[in-house]
């Protein structure tokens, strides 16, 4: 799964790498957790691409209660096209979530050590994701939310965990956003090279924030 990540590169410049324009209220964050807002790129009505923000944890349009989103931070690539909670978004509401890296916890006996995983070239990338627009029938409140697509870990990530997010480059992101049914397979065959290092356990607490969280520890 993917339960924590970081995005601190300039959002507008990063969005431009993925063919998007516009601005959004995005702050540099080093410990982004579920239910918080994340920077994303989606297809706009005029077929351009726009930078926006979504709440992390997808709330299906048919949900009675938005708290269901707390359990839908990830969607499995193997079943996303068929699962009732995700299949409409898979067909019509794809997006990408911008990131500089993500955290994974490696179990060593009874101890779980956090690792920070980033692109080997140090450049930002994106996660394959879906988005939904939910409206409360009682209050009229609207929530735009997202879920990250995960898959079986590749050879590099398998040393840390058996699952990983679908990591996209600008090329693979383009195929994902255009609705290509083979986009995930193409992305997995062309996953950017990754690197990882152990970090302080302070990242375990979502209230902790700051650049020091991604610094390597011995």
PAFISE-109900 format. One line per 5 residues: number of its first residue (from 1); their letters; for each residue x, y, z of N, C-alpha, C, O. Coordinates in pm, whole numbers, always signed. Atoms other than C-alpha are relative to their C-alpha. Layout:
residues N
NUM = A = X:Y:Z:X:Y:Z:X:Y:Z:X:Y:Z; ... .
This chain:
residues 218
1 = XXXXX = +83:-119:+0:+0:+0:+0:+87:+124:+0:+209:+115:+14; -70:-127:-12:+96:+366:-3:-79:+85:+99:-191:+126:+69; +73:-71:-103:+2:+547:+316:+60:+130:+44:+5:+198:+130; -64:-126:-38:+240:+841:+339:+95:+40:-112:+165:-45:-166; -95:-44:+103:+434:+1052:+90:+35:+147:+19:-15:+212:+111 .
6 = XXXXX = -48:-137:-9:+604:+1386:+31:-10:+68:-135:+10:+5:-239; -4:-81:+122:+567:+1664:-223:+41:+141:+39:-33:+212:+105; -55:-130:-39:+784:+1973:-188:+56:+78:-118:+96:+193:-101; -42:-75:+119:+885:+2067:-544:-105:+106:-33:-220:+91:+5; +99:-101:+40:+719:+2381:-688:-114:-64:-78:-91:-129:-179 .
11 = XXXXX = +113:+73:+57:+370:+2263:-776:-30:+39:-144:-58:-48:-227; +34:-41:+136:+312:+2471:-1088:+103:-51:-101:+67:-95:-210; -105:+49:+89:+647:+2376:-1241:-10:-151:-17:+9:-203:-127; +14:+144:+9:+592:+2009:-1158:-120:-37:-86:-112:-128:-168; +119:+26:+81:+241:+2016:-1305:+30:+22:-148:-21:-52:-233 .
16 = XXXXX = -34:-29:+140:+386:+2167:-1623:+75:-116:-64:+63:-139:-184; -70:+116:+53:+610:+1861:-1661:-97:-104:-52:-65:-183:-142; +102:+97:+38:+290:+1660:-1693:-109:+63:-87:-219:+10:-98; +89:-60:+98:+126:+1897:-1940:-115:+79:+57:-214:+102:-12; +110:-72:-63:-89:+2091:-1693:+38:+143:+31:+156:+177:+45 .
21 = XXXXX = -21:-140:-35:-131:+2459:-1617:-94:+37:+114:-175:-44:+157; +86:-47:-107:-298:+2667:-1348:+73:+3:+132:+190:-34:+141; -56:-8:-134:-238:+2721:-980:-96:-63:+98:-215:-77:+69; +81:+60:-105:-365:+2560:-661:+69:+26:+133:+190:+48:+136; -59:-27:-131:-312:+2611:-286:+80:-119:+51:+31:-199:+130 .
26 = XXXXX = -84:+114:-34:-22:+2368:-247:+121:+47:+80:+195:+134:+34; -117:-30:-83:+234:+2388:+33:+97:-118:-4:+56:-232:-24; -98:+108:-11:+557:+2190:+57:-32:-84:+123:-48:-32:+233; +34:+91:-109:+482:+1883:+268:+93:-120:-5:+125:-170:-113; -92:+113:-8:+710:+1604:+388:-61:-122:+68:+7:-223:+86 .
31 = XXXXX = +63:+111:-70:+459:+1379:+564:-150:+2:-27:-231:+12:+65; +141:-7:+41:+132:+1378:+369:-70:-130:+38:-21:-239:+6; +72:+115:-51:-124:+1145:+525:-143:-2:-54:-193:+100:-101; +140:+10:+44:-473:+1018:+433:-89:+103:+68:-67:+141:+183; +99:-103:-34:-762:+1269:+462:+54:+140:-21:-22:+237:-13 .
36 = XXXXX = -56:-132:+30:-522:+1556:+386:-14:+28:-150:-45:-62:-228; +14:-38:+141:-527:+1747:+58:+132:-15:-73:+239:+16:-20; -118:+30:+80:-286:+1653:-219:-9:+70:-135:-119:+96:-185; -6:-65:+132:-174:+1818:-544:-19:-105:-108:+41:-213:-103; +31:+97:+106:-306:+1648:-857:-20:+70:-133:-41:+191:-140 .
41 = XXXXX = +28:-47:+137:-345:+1686:-1232:-112:-86:-56:-109:-208:-43; +110:+72:+64:-665:+1593:-1414:-33:+65:-134:+12:+175:-164; +48:-54:+127:-824:+1640:-1754:-112:+100:+27:-206:+71:+102; +102:-102:-15:-1030:+1960:-1772:-109:-20:-106:-92:-99:-199; +112:+13:+93:-1361:+1999:-1957:+38:+37:-142:-20:-17:-237 .
46 = XXXXX = -39:-43:+134:-1188:+2170:-2250:+113:-86:-58:+177:-49:-156; -100:+98:+44:-951:+1870:-2288:+144:+44:+31:+238:-24:-8; -132:-34:-50:-658:+2060:-2138:+20:-75:+132:-65:-153:+173; -27:+61:-131:-499:+1949:-1810:+21:+109:+102:+84:+212:+73; -4:-103:-102:-527:+2139:-1486:+57:-53:+132:+38:-169:+168 .
51 = XXXXX = -49:+28:-134:-352:+2147:-1151:-113:+27:+98:-179:+130:+89; +106:-17:-98:-594:+2099:-861:+42:-68:+130:+154:-118:+140; -24:+73:-124:-616:+1955:-509:-120:-90:+29:-234:-54:+1; +103:+95:-40:-811:+1653:-383:+27:-45:+144:+140:-44:+191; -18:+63:-131:-873:+1507:-40:+36:-146:-22:-27:-215:-101 .
56 = XXXXX = -49:+136:+18:-685:+1180:-9:-89:-99:+76:-98:-95:+199; +93:+97:-53:-932:+897:+45:-129:+11:-80:-214:+94:-49; +108:-18:+96:-1185:+842:-233:-138:-25:+60:-162:-126:+125; +140:+12:-41:-1553:+900:-155:-83:-23:-127:-102:+71:-204; +80:+25:+120:-1766:+730:-425:-121:+93:-6:-174:+133:+97 .
61 = XXXXX = +112:-94:+16:-2042:+950:-568:-127:-53:+63:-215:+25:+99; +121:+60:-55:-2302:+703:-435:+5:-19:+152:-92:-67:+211; -15:+24:-144:-2171:+697:-76:-99:+84:+81:-127:+199:+46; +89:-73:-90:-2410:+797:+203:+80:+85:+98:+34:+191:+142; -81:-65:-102:-2129:+901:+437:+142:+18:-53:+202:-79:-99 .
66 = XXXXX = -136:-20:+54:-1795:+1061:+334:+110:-70:+78:+223:-80:+31; -103:+68:-79:-1614:+873:+611:+48:-128:-67:+152:-182:-29; -44:+118:+73:-1595:+577:+371:+135:+26:-67:+212:-67:-92; -126:-34:+64:-1304:+764:+212:+121:-33:+83:+230:-53:+29; -113:+33:-87:-1087:+691:+515:+54:-139:-28:+170:-169:+3 .
71 = XXXXX = -41:+138:+29:-1074:+327:+398:+36:-19:-146:+69:-130:-188; -23:+12:+144:-1020:+404:+30:+114:+89:-46:+102:+162:-144; -117:-81:+39:-678:+566:+15:+74:-64:-116:+144:+4:-190; -66:+73:+108:-554:+296:-225:-101:-86:-74:-201:-130:-17; +78:+92:+82:-706:+94:-510:+97:-96:-68:+198:-52:-125 .
76 = XXXXX = -90:+100:+58:-547:-229:-631:-10:+1:-153:-120:-5:-208; -2:-2:+147:-441:-220:-997:-65:-124:-58:-125:-120:-165; +50:+126:+52:-545:-582:-1035:-153:-4:-9:-208:-79:-89; +147:+7:-6:-914:-512:-956:-68:+135:-19:-190:+142:-11; +58:-135:+2:-965:-137:-1001:-105:+19:-108:-198:+98:-90 .
81 = XXXXX = +95:-17:+110:-1153:-172:-1329:-135:-63:+29:-234:-28:-35; +124:+69:-30:-1419:-397:-1172:-63:+35:+133:-184:+21:+148; +54:-29:-133:-1459:-287:-809:-106:+109:-8:-83:+213:-70; +107:-100:+7:-1790:-99:-762:+43:+139:+47:-4:+239:-7; -41:-130:-53:-1618:+177:-563:+88:+78:-97:+99:+201:-87 .
86 = XXXXX = -100:-64:+84:-1367:+249:-840:-29:-5:-150:+28:+75:-225; +8:+25:+144:-1490:+130:-1180:-49:+121:-80:-3:+142:-192; +45:-119:+75:-1676:+448:-1280:+113:+101:-11:+133:+160:-118; -112:-93:+3:-1379:+664:-1186:+111:-51:-92:+176:+28:-160; -102:+57:+88:-1145:+425:-1368:-31:+33:-146:+60:+59:-224 .
91 = XXXXX = +40:-27:+138:-1342:+483:-1688:-5:+150:-32:+25:+190:-145; +31:-140:+33:-1414:+854:-1656:+76:+106:+81:+75:+223:+43; -60:-102:-86:-1213:+1025:-1379:+139:-43:+48:+162:-66:+166; -139:+30:-35:-845:+942:-1391:+73:+131:+32:+39:+238:-19; -86:-115:-30:-585:+1176:-1245:+137:-52:+38:+158:-173:+44 .
96 = XXXXX = -131:+35:-56:-226:+1178:-1125:+24:+88:+121:-16:+204:+123; -34:-74:-121:-104:+1284:-782:+150:+26:+0:+229:-67:-19; -141:-41:+10:+225:+1474:-770:+76:-33:+128:+23:-19:+238; -79:+41:-116:+504:+1356:-543:+149:+13:-29:+193:+11:-145; -146:+9:+9:+876:+1374:-474:+50:-134:+53:+161:-175:+22 .
101 = XXXXX = -38:+129:-56:+882:+1045:-286:-109:-51:+91:-207:+18:+119; +98:+59:-91:+693:+812:-58:+73:-84:+104:+190:-117:+90; -56:+78:-109:+749:+617:+261:-51:-143:-4:-167:-169:-37; +42:+139:-20:+745:+243:+313:+73:-53:+123:+183:-9:+155; -55:+54:-123:+808:+42:+627:+46:-143:-21:-32:-229:-60 .
106 = XXXXX = -57:+134:+16:+1038:-260:+617:+0:-71:+134:+54:-22:+233; +6:+77:-123:+970:-525:+876:+128:-82:+16:+168:-157:-74; -121:+76:-33:+1282:-668:+1041:-23:-60:+138:+1:+4:+240; +39:+61:-127:+1172:-913:+1307:-127:+68:+51:-228:+71:-19; +115:-69:-58:+936:-724:+1536:+6:+151:-22:-80:+225:+27 .
111 = XXXXX = -21:-144:+20:+1065:-383:+1421:-33:+38:-144:+3:-34:-238; +29:-52:+134:+934:-180:+1126:+77:+130:-18:+53:+228:+53; -85:-116:+26:+1187:+66:+986:-53:+79:-118:-74:+22:-225; +49:-80:+113:+1061:+356:+772:+112:+31:-100:+225:+62:-62; -92:-36:+108:+1231:+416:+437:-67:+107:-85:-189:+107:-104 .
116 = XXXXX = +49:-99:+96:+1197:+713:+206:+43:-45:-138:+160:-77:-160; -25:+47:+136:+1172:+619:-162:-20:+116:-96:-126:+179:-96; +10:-110:+95:+1243:+874:-434:+54:-44:-135:+109:-153:-149; -58:+29:+129:+1338:+887:-799:+151:+3:+7:+209:+86:+77; -146:+5:-3:+1700:+795:-860:+62:+128:-52:+174:+163:-14 .
121 = XXXXX = -51:-125:+55:+1741:+1119:-1054:-36:+122:+85:+1:+234:+51; +36:-109:-88:+1598:+1327:-771:-114:+88:-49:-147:+187:+16; +107:-80:+56:+1316:+1459:-989:-136:-45:+53:-152:-161:+91; +135:+40:-42:+948:+1463:-890:-63:-95:-101:-22:-99:-218; +73:+90:+88:+713:+1202:-1033:-148:+9:+36:-190:+104:+102 .
126 = XXXXX = +143:-2:-30:+345:+1116:-1009:-47:-141:+29:+17:-239:-10; +66:+128:-24:+118:+837:-886:-124:-9:-89:-196:+90:-105; +127:+23:+67:-159:+689:-1100:-110:+6:+105:-97:-53:+212; +105:-20:-99:-482:+784:-927:-135:+18:-69:-143:+34:-191; +136:-26:+44:-859:+826:-960:-60:+110:+86:-14:+133:+198 .
131 = XXXXX = +65:-102:-82:-1086:+1107:-843:-152:-13:-12:-205:-68:-109; +146:+1:-4:-1452:+1147:-750:-51:+132:+56:+18:+201:+131; +69:-118:-53:-1695:+1430:-677:-124:-48:+75:-217:-100:+14; +112:+44:-85:-1931:+1356:-387:-75:+122:+53:-14:+221:+94; +83:-109:-52:-2222:+1579:-282:-97:-53:+103:-166:-152:+79 .
136 = XXXXX = +93:+38:-106:-2417:+1553:+43:-143:+38:-39:-168:+152:-79; +140:-28:+32:-2792:+1525:-18:-65:+90:+106:-163:+158:+77; +57:-80:-107:-2858:+1694:+316:+49:+144:-2:-31:+238:+4; -57:-134:-14:-2622:+1990:+321:+45:+63:-131:+65:+184:-138; -53:-51:+126:-2509:+2023:-41:+152:+10:-2:+209:+54:-102 .
141 = XXXXX = -146:-1:-5:-2145:+1994:+72:+56:-89:-109:+4:-197:-136; -66:+80:+103:-1915:+1872:-203:+143:-31:+42:+211:+52:+103; -136:+43:-29:-1590:+1679:-167:+58:-62:-125:+1:-157:-179; -74:+63:+108:-1346:+1605:-447:+114:-78:+63:+197:-22:+135; -93:+87:-70:-1134:+1312:-341:+74:-90:-98:+38:-98:-216 .
146 = XXXXX = -84:+82:+87:-872:+1073:-476:+47:-125:+71:+50:-131:+194; -63:+121:-50:-726:+726:-434:+120:-32:-87:+117:-7:-208; -122:+35:+73:-379:+604:-535:-4:-146:-43:-45:-233:+33; -3:+136:+51:-338:+296:-753:+128:-69:+48:+237:-15:+35; -117:+77:-44:-108:+28:-606:+8:-130:-78:-91:-176:-137 .
151 = XXXXX = -24:+123:+73:+42:-285:-756:+100:-86:+76:+153:-44:+178; -101:+87:-59:+267:-577:-671:+136:+66:-13:+168:+126:-116; -130:-65:-1:+613:-456:-578:+90:-54:-110:+89:-174:-140; -101:+46:+96:+883:-465:-845:+122:-52:+76:+123:-56:+199; -116:+63:-63:+1222:-620:-780:+65:+92:+103:+106:+45:+209 .
156 = XXXXX = -63:-94:-92:+1359:-306:-615:-83:+14:+128:-29:+4:+238; +85:-27:-116:+1061:-241:-386:-29:-124:+83:-63:-112:+200; +31:+123:-73:+1014:-606:-288:+85:-17:+124:+46:-88:+217; -85:+8:-119:+1300:-568:-41:-61:+77:+118:-23:+56:+233; +62:-80:-105:+1083:-321:+152:-143:-44:+31:-183:-48:+148 .
161 = XXXXX = +142:+31:-19:+721:-428:+98:-50:-74:-123:+10:-65:-230; +51:+78:+113:+508:-654:-123:-90:+81:-94:-127:+32:-200; +79:-88:+86:+304:-360:-264:+73:+132:-19:+162:+167:+58; -57:-131:+26:+394:-24:-415:-98:+82:-82:-184:+24:-149; +84:-82:+88:+220:+272:-581:+46:-13:-145:+162:-44:-171 .
166 = XXXXX = -36:-4:+142:+210:+288:-961:+64:+137:-25:-5:+239:-26; -78:-122:+16:+483:+547:-1023:+9:+35:-148:+42:-49:-231; +8:-45:+138:+455:+754:-1340:+104:+105:-36:+135:+193:+45; -78:-106:+62:+690:+956:-1557:-96:+80:-87:-210:+39:-103; +89:-73:+91:+547:+1223:-1791:-54:-85:-114:-170:-71:-151 .
171 = XXXXX = +45:+84:+112:+530:+966:-2073:-107:-98:+44:-212:-110:-21; +99:+98:-43:+349:+698:-1876:-124:+67:+58:-234:+12:+49; +115:-74:-51:+126:+958:-1709:-93:+40:-114:-215:+39:-98; +83:-40:+113:+7:+1073:-2050:-91:-114:-43:-209:-92:-71; +84:+114:+39:-115:+724:-2138:-107:-28:+103:-219:-64:+68 .
176 = XXXXX = +99:+21:-106:-287:+691:-1802:-114:+101:-12:-231:+64:-4; +102:-105:+4:-471:+1022:-1837:-87:-7:-125:-200:+42:-124; +80:+10:+121:-588:+947:-2190:-100:-114:+5:-181:-130:-87; +98:+107:-15:-782:+645:-2064:+40:-132:-61:-44:-222:-73; -50:+124:+60:-568:+376:-2224:-16:-116:+98:+29:-108:+212 .
181 = XXXXX = +20:+116:-86:-669:+35:-2084:+130:-74:+30:+137:-150:+126; -129:+65:-23:-307:-80:-2111:+98:+92:+73:+216:+61:+83; -89:-101:-58:-170:+225:-1930:+74:-50:+124:+192:-21:+141; -67:+48:-121:-96:+51:-1600:+111:-97:-37:+222:-88:+16; -103:+95:+43:+89:-235:-1771:+120:+74:-61:+235:+38:-34 .
186 = XXXXX = -108:-78:+60:+289:+18:-1973:+81:+71:+108:+204:+77:+100; -69:-70:-109:+370:+215:-1656:+88:-96:+80:+200:-60:+118; -79:+95:-77:+488:-96:-1474:+124:-46:-75:+227:-76:-15; -116:+37:+81:+718:-184:-1762:+101:+113:-10:+216:+91:-48; -87:-117:+15:+862:+168:-1753:+4:+83:+129:+10:+206:+124 .
191 = XXXXX = -9:-70:-129:+872:+253:-1381:+133:+72:+11:+238:+12:-14; -127:-70:-18:+1131:+523:-1315:+90:-71:+102:+41:-133:+197; -94:+61:-95:+1443:+400:-1139:-16:+69:+135:-26:+192:+143; +22:-52:-135:+1402:+441:-762:+122:-22:+88:+208:-105:+58; -102:+17:-103:+1632:+478:-463:-70:+12:+135:-177:+72:+144 .
196 = XXXXX = +64:-3:-131:+1557:+438:-92:+105:+2:+110:+215:-50:+93; -89:-2:-115:+1715:+502:+246:-83:+7:+129:-195:+59:+128; +74:-3:-127:+1611:+460:+612:-8:+142:+55:+85:+221:+40; +21:-132:-58:+1469:+765:+789:-47:-15:+144:-76:-125:+192; +37:-1:-142:+1378:+864:+1142:-145:-46:+20:-231:-19:-63 .
201 = XXXXX = +134:+49:-30:+1075:+700:+1303:-98:+112:+35:-216:+85:+58; +91:-112:-22:+933:+1045:+1365:-105:+9:-110:-213:+66:-89; +96:-4:+109:+763:+1002:+1029:-123:-85:+31:-228:-68:-32; +114:+84:-36:+536:+742:+1192:-118:+82:+49:-233:+41:+36; +105:-88:-53:+341:+1028:+1350:-33:+104:-105:+52:+186:-141 .
206 = XXXXX = +40:-91:+108:+145:+1221:+1087:+3:+146:+41:-2:+234:-44; -8:-139:-45:+163:+1533:+1303:+139:+59:-19:+155:+181:-19; -135:-50:+21:+537:+1556:+1247:+18:+42:-145:-33:-23:-237; -17:-58:+133:+644:+1764:+949:+138:+64:-9:+195:+103:+93; -126:-69:+19:+961:+1907:+799:+99:-78:-85:+90:-200:-97 .
211 = XXXXX = -98:+58:+92:+1251:+1844:+564:+87:-105:+66:+137:-196:-1; -85:+98:-70:+1442:+1652:+831:-57:-141:-5:+16:-238:+17; +62:+132:+3:+1194:+1364:+794:+53:-86:-114:+47:-209:-106; -49:+80:+114:+1347:+1260:+461:+152:-18:+4:+210:-76:-88; -145:+15:-12:+1708:+1277:+583:+36:-141:+41:-32:-200:+124 .
216 = XXX = -42:+136:-32:+1893:+945:+598:+53:-11:+141:+118:+81:+191; -54:+30:-131:+1971:+792:+934:+75:-132:-9:+46:-214:-96; -80:+123:+3:+2220:+518:+1009:-66:-109:+83:-14:-220:+92 .
